[in-house]
């Protein structure tokens, strides 16, 4: 397994990480299979595991804590503080006090540690972010205190979908060690400004949603309807499904012989040296093995990368009412 790091993160982590969102609350989750998938990933060299308090109100964090104790080896733990108002993503005019007052930052870090059963979490992230908060000393003092007390090793922010620019000011404060952002064949805009700033500042880049919620993994069809309670039911509404499938059908023509669409999609992300780790969801052993195979295959051919650049899809998030 290739290991990568960034100056502010310090600790090398596996370029293939493990996203743990799907481990809590999804209707078709087989938790015995999840444990097998987690163990297979850790045994195969995956060291970066990303969870959040909001994933099942601590359930996913408890699963990660159990993995750390079960494996008896050094794994890199990352979690996220939920916004106090429980609104995802943060509305443009949301205030820091509504989302992350200082006592809330401390309380939920301590709750995460209780769920993990660990004295320290390697990376604690703000689960939503607005750059209007960047210069506010209240969150800065809060995270400084968490580091001083040995509760966290590093601080990160998780950026809103399709808003990679909405974290640049926070990174420039010097308080941010890692940034989590949507990055895949369709969503290439983080390369424009975010990646260069992170590279300059030594900030780790955690790439999430490498498969565009499943479309780049071949899980979407024009008539598929996801079950109630599944996030993808709202994400892949009729309009987005049609537009996505148009692009998937064009993209499939670029898949080389002997390579699958999911492999190409994951290798696209890994091919960018600015990416510290990529965190696909892997609830099944077969998914773990497929992603491990893609990681071992390494970077894509530069010619194919140039072809994939043409499949960039710039999108703007719908504005939430404040």
ABEGO torsion letter per residue (X at the ends): XBBBBBAAAGBBBBABBBBAAAABGBAABBAAAAAAAAAAAAAAGBABBBBBAABGGGAAAAAAAAAAAAAGBBBBBBBBBBBAAGBOBBBAABBAAAABBAAAAAAAAAAAAAAAGBABBABBBBABBBAAAAABAAAAAAAAAAAAAGABABBBBBBBBGBAAAAAAAAAAGABABBBBBBBAABAAAAAAAAAAAAAAGBBBBBBGAAGGGAAAGABBAABBBBBGBAAAAABBAAAAAAAAAAAAAAAAABBBGBBAAAAAAAAAAABAABABBBBBBABAAAAAAAAAAAAAEBBBAAAAAAAAAABBBBBBBBBBX
